[in-house]
Amino acid sequence: MTEIVLFHHAQGQTEGFVGFADELRAAGHTVHTPDYFDGRTFTSVEEAVGYRDEVGREELMRRAGAAVDGLPAEVLWMGMSLGAVFAQLEAQTRPGALGAVFLYGVLPPEALDSTWPAGLPAQVHGMVDDPWIDWDAEVAPFAEASGAEVFRYPGTRHLFGEVGNVDYDSDAAGLLRERVLAFASRVG
């Protein structure tokens, strides 16, 4: 099957995050889950964002990059929210990527000082009225540059695919998992 690198969101490697990785493994994929928060998890978004800001974007990017050094080039890069930035950076700058899946956000390619590799398949998943996603300024330019499949789910929640999170939505989460698993099998 497919080798996947899954970057966690700002709340860290929560039980829901680990559960999602385990679902990918149960489908036969090899999944790496780099922890660039040194084992810390947060129950509130406010605490998580505070820690993110305290550590700083550059340091988190360094940690995330160091955590994947030595992995093969031919992987599916996947990230949740904050982790989508790290997955996007790796997919855009490391030759050999199989594809990328961005859960709960993505940036225009130029925001990471590079272009999206021609022909590299990608998916973006998020809720239509998620206050953390800018569909017009971030997702639309990414989709135009990459040709990504973009899936917009009805609702206002952010981490809607994570079991145990206050944002969890079972119907949307089921559809998200179905689409991600199909994509992972297709690119692998």
Rosetta blueprint (number, residue, H / E / L):
1 M L
2 T L
3 E E
4 I E
5 V E
6 L E
7 F E
8 H L
9 H E
10 A L
11 Q L
12 G E
13 Q L
14 T L
15 E H
16 G H
17 F H
18 V H
19 G H
20 F H
21 A H
22 D H
23 E H
24 L H
25 R H
26 A H
27 A L
28 G L
29 H L
30 T E
31 V E
32 H E
33 T L
34 P L
35 D L
36 Y L
37 F L
38 D L
39 G L
40 R L
41 T L
42 F L
43 T L
44 S L
45 V H
46 E H
47 E H
48 A H
49 V H
50 G H
51 Y H
52 R H
53 D H
54 E H
55 V H
56 G L
57 R H
58 E H
59 E H
60 L H
61 M H
62 R H
63 R H
64 A H
65 G H
66 A H
67 A H
68 V H
69 D L
70 G L
71 L L
72 P L
73 A L
74 E L
75 V L
76 L E
77 W E
78 M E
79 G E
80 M E
81 S L
82 L H
83 G H
84 A H
85 V H
86 F H
87 A H
88 Q H
89 L H
90 E H
91 A H
92 Q H
93 T H
94 R L
95 P L
96 G L
97 A L
98 L L
99 G E
100 A E
101 V E
102 F E
103 L E
104 Y L
105 G L
106 V L
107 L L
108 P L
109 P H
110 E H
111 A H
112 L H
113 D L
114 S L
115 T L
116 W L
117 P L
118 A L
119 G L
120 L L
121 P L
122 A E
123 Q E
124 V E
125 H E
126 G E
127 M E
128 V L
129 D L
130 D L
131 P L
132 W L
133 I L
134 D L
135 W H
136 D H
137 A H
138 E H
139 V H
140 A H
141 P H
142 F H
143 A H
144 E H
145 A H
146 S H
147 G L
148 A L
149 E E
150 V E
151 F E
152 R E
153 Y E
154 P L
155 G L
156 T L
157 R L
158 H L
159 L L
160 F L
161 G L
162 E L
163 V L
164 G L
165 N L
166 V L
167 D L
168 Y L
169 D L
170 S H
171 D H
172 A H
173 A H
174 G H
175 L H
176 L H
177 R H
178 E H
179 R H
180 V H
181 L H
182 A H
183 F H
184 A H
185 S H
186 R H
187 V H
188 G L
